Amino acid sequence: MRGAKVETGALFSYLSPEERVPADHPLRAIRVIVDRALAEFDGHFNQIYSDLGRPSIPPEYLLRALLLQVFYSVRSERQLLEQLDYNLLFRWFVGLGMDAPVWVPTVFTKKRDRLLDNGTVQRFFLTVVEQARNQGLLSEEHFSVDGTLLEAWASQKSFQPKDPDDRQGDGSDFRGQKRSNDTHASVTDPDCRLYKKAPGDDSRRAFLAYVLTVNRQELIVSKQVTTADGTAEVDAAVQLLDDLGGTNRITLGADKGYDRHEFVQNLRDRNVTPHVARKCKGSAIDGRSTRHIGYTSIRVRKRIESIFGWMKTVGGMRKTRFRGLDRVGLHFTLVSTAYNLVRMARLGVA
């Protein structure tokens, strides 16, 4: 017998969002890691928030919401809040009740500077990495480093002469003009630079981002975003190693772009064995590295490309939505944290 079609105008439910999320949902494992990390932030949040005035949106809610934006490739914060209004899974992850109101998109705009100025996102990233270390997921022996290009939120016509007297029109007609980073800069985002990935390639408005990963577990232990120039690649790699700390001998895998005599010597001075791909001519890698069977770990370095692929497709880092080196770096740190959370959940962190 066909059932009667009955439409109700109101919804009454006695189930909490917690009961509506499946027990085996991937976000459950991630939520445990996130809650454990944020539990250490009470003192930090008390320092950056005043005791006076109207209560603000809890910063824990904002961080969880921004993670959801990365996990589910939500294009904008306005669309994120739209989904947060009706998506019970999103409400449960953030911590909102069934009837709790959703804040306005400008909250992210106002709070982003506070998170940036006080290093909250960087602290969050380091706390998650420390959890992985406590769980025994960081081998502390074999690492890889690589960089990728992040397209800036600036158009070609925004690159105009630095001298205002030399500017003509709106910059859309630049045919036949020679433009370089020495003479031109973007009026939209002065921090980005014209950069070519290879000779003969088109110049792009870009930043450069780098990650240092653990080979075995493919977790990011350090990261950095810099302006795009020819020496930033090796300089950032050395800086990431210095941030890693420690005195034990480790290995570092890298591609042929890092096969430079000065860089290889810097690694040896830091007690680091360079597992760098060799150039055909003039290579700085000699038998001290290639004679060992462990030199084959250079093949593992290619896994770092899958990390960049995840960041650019799922995390939305193919073309950044932010302007300025600091804000781009803030977003890259958040995406790196989101990747580690997904990876740790797959590795079965409890």
N, C-alpha and C positions, 0 to 999 in steps of 0.2 A: 504494500500500500504506500502510495506517495505521501511523504510527510507534508505537513502544513508549513507554508512560508510565513514565518513570523519575524518581523524586524522590530528590534527594540531601539528606543531613542536614547537610552542611557545604559551605561555599562557599570555593573556592580561586581567587584571581584574581591575575594577574601584571600587571594594568593599574593605573596610578595614577589618582586622581580627575581629574587634569589631562587624561588621554587620554579620559575618558568625557564631558567637557563639549564640546559641539559648537563648532566653530571660529567660527561666526557667532552664538554665544549673546550676548545683550545684556550679560550680566554680565561678559563678558571685557573689554569696553571700560571698564566701570566699575571693574573690579579694577585695571586699569592706572593709572587716575587716583588711586584710593585708595592703592595702593602707593607712588606717587610722592609723595603728600602725607604718608603715615606715615613715609617715609624721613627726613623732616626733624624727626621727633619723638624721636630717640634721646636727645639731650641733655635734652629736657624730661622724658622718662620717667625718666632717670637721677636727676634732681633730686627727683622726687616719690616714688621708690621707694628703700627702704633697701638697703644691701648685706648686711645681717644678716637672719637668719631663713630660713624656708622659701621657696623660689621660688614666686611667685604665678602666676596665669593671666596670660599676656602681654596687656597692655592693647590691643595691636593686634587680638588675637582678639576681645576684648569689643566694640571699636568696629565691627569688620566684622560681628559677629553682630547688633548693634543696628541696623545699616543693613539687614540682611536682614529684620529684623522690620518695618521700614518698607516696604521694597520689596514684600514679599509679604503685607502686612496681617495679620501674625500677632497674635492677640489678646493673648497674654500671654508673658512670658519663660519660663514653665514649658512652654508649648506650643512655643516656639521651640527650647528644648533637646531636646524630644521629637523634633522634626523634624531637628534637627542630628545626632541619633544615627543616623538611618537614611537621610537624604537626602544623596546623594553630592555634589549640586550645592552644597548648603549647606556641607558639609565642605570642598570645594575652595575656596570663596570665603573662608571663615574662615581656612583654612590648616591644618586638621586632617588627619591621615593616615587611612587606612582603618581602622586598629585603635586609633587614639588615643581615650582615654576622654573623655566629655563631663562638664563640671563641673556642679555643682548650681545651682539657680536663685538661691539666696541669695548667690551670688557677685556678681550684678548689684546686689543690695541693698547689699552692703558696699562695692563699688567705686564706686557712683554718687556718694557723698559725696566721694570722692577726685577723681573727674572734675570735680565741681562746684566744689570748693574751689580747684582749681588751674587752672580755665579751659581744660581740655583740649578739650572739645567746641567751645568758641568758637574756639580756635586752629585746630582742624580745619576749621571753617567758613571762616575767613579764609584758610587755606592753599589750600583748593579754589577760592575766589574769586580768589586770586592766580594760580593756574594758568590760570583762564579769562582773566585779564587778559594773561598772557604769551602766550596763544594768540591774542590779538587779538579776543576775543569780547565785550569791554566797550567800548561806543562812547564812554563818558565825555561824552556830550552830552545825551541825552534819557532822562529817568527818569520813573517813576510811583510813587506812594505810595498805600497804602490800608490799611484795618484791617478786622479781622473779629472776631467774638465767639467765644470758646472757652468752652463750657459746663463749669463746674467739677464736681469730684467731691464734691458736697455736695447734700443733699436740701433741700426746702423746710422741712421741720420742724427742720432743723438750725439755721435762723435763729431765734435766741432773744434776748431782751433782754440787753444787755451787763451790766446789773445783776443778779447772781444772785438777789437778793431778789424780782425781778419775774417770775421764771420760774415757770411753772405746768405741771406734768405733763412729758411728753416732747416737747412742742412740736408734736404732730401736730394739735391742734385750735387753729387760728389764725383761724377764721372771724370776720370782723367786726373784727379787730385791724388797726391801722395799723402797718405795719413799714417802716422806712427804714434806710439805712446809718448814720445818725447814732445811732439808738437800738438797733439790732439788729446782730448779727454771727453768723456761722456758727461753731458749736462744733466742727465737723469741719474746716473750712478757713477760718481767720480772714482770710486774704488775699483771698478772693473777695468780690464785691459783688453786690448786686441791681442789675440793669441792664435797661433797655428799649431795644430797637432802634428803636422808633418809638412815637409817642403812641398809646395804646390797645392796645399789645402787652402780653403777659404779662411780668412781671418774671422774670428768670432769674438764677441764680447763675453768675457768669461772670468771665472775664478778657478783656482786649482784646489782640490781637496785630496787629502792623504789619509790613509789608515794603516795602522800597525796591527797585525792579526796574529793569533796563535795558530800554528799550522794544523795541529791535530783536531782541535775543537772548532776552528774557524770562527773564533770570537774576536771582536775588536777590543783591543786593550788601550789604544791611544789613537787620536785623530787630530787633524789640523786643517784649517782653510787659510789659504794665502792668496795674495794677488798673483796674477799670471805673469811669470817672467822665466827666463831661461835657466836660472840657477835655483829657483825655489824648490825644485824637485829634490835635489840632494840635500839642500839646507834643511828642508822639512824632515827628511828621513833621519838626519843626525839629531834634530831636536826631539823627535819622537823617541829615539833611543835614550836620550838624556832624561826625558820625562819618565821612561820606564824604570830607570834606576837599576840597582843591583850590581854586584861585582862578579858573579859567576859567568863563565864562558857560555855564550849563546851563539846560535847561527841566525843569519838574516838572509832570506831569499828575496831577490829582486830581478827585474827584467834588464835588458841590455842598456836601457837608458841610464842605469846606475853604474855601468862599467866605466868608471872614471878613476884615474890614479889617485887623485886627492881624496875622493870619497872612500875608496877601498882602504887607503891608509888611515883615514879617520876611524873606520870600523876596527881595524887591527889595534889601533891605539886604545880603543875602548873594550878590548878583550872580546870582540865580536868576529866570528868566522864568516867571511862574505860568501854566501852561496848565490852569487850574481851570475846571470847568463852572460856568456862571453861573446864579445864582438869578434868578427872575422879577422880584423886587423887591429893591432895596437891594444890588445886586451890587457887590463890590469890584473886579471885573475890568473894565477899561476898554479903550479902543482901542489902548493900548500893546501889548496882547497879541493882541486879536482881529483887528487889521488885517493881521497876518502870516499867510501861507498855512500856516506851521508850526503855527498854533493847532489845526489839524485833527488833530494828534497826540494830542489828547485822546481820540480814538476808540480809540487803541491802549491807553489806560489800562484799558479794559474787559477786556483779556487777563489782567489781574491777578486777576480773579475765577476764571479757570480754574486759577490757581496755588492759590488757597484751596480750590477744589473738589478738587484732587488731594490737598492736605494733609488734608482732612477725610474723604475717602472712602478713599483708599489709605493715607495716613499715619496715620489713626486719630486726628486732632485734633478731630473733631466734639465729642467729650466727652473731656476729658483724664483719664488714669488716675492722675494724680499730684496731690498736695496741696501747696500752698505756691507762692508766686510764683517762687521760685528753681528749684524742680524742674519746674514747668510751662515756664519759660523754657528750661531745659536741654533738655527734650524738643522744644520748638519749634525750637530751634537745630539739633538732630539731624535733624528732619524737613526743615528748610530745606536742610541740607546734602545730604540724600538727593535732594531735588527737583533741586538743581543738578547732582548727579552724573548723574541720568537725562537731564536736558536737555543736558548737555555731551556725553554719549555719543551722543545723537541728532544733535548738531551735528557729530559726527565728530572730536572731540578725540583726538589721537594721543599 
